[in-house]
């Protein structure tokens, strides 16, 4: 079985539970975030801009994110690649 191809026109092929940190996510920029408990998050956009208190809903949040930084109230966040 070959490795899945990750591109912007397909659904996520890798999904990982996020540990909030002021560091890049392990697989670079996400396709989206999947959230178990709604709240806010401090996020870094792919261009390096940091946004604080971004509201996240339960479920699929179609955001390209480079970092899920410390702080915020949203929990059970999954990075979709």
Beta strands, then each sheet from edge to edge (+ up, - down):
strand 1: 15-17
strand 2: 32-37
strand 3: 39-44
strand 4: 50-56
strand 5: 59-61
strand 6: 67-69
strand 7: 75-80
sheet 1: 1+ 7- 2+ 5-
sheet 2: 4+ 3- 6+
end
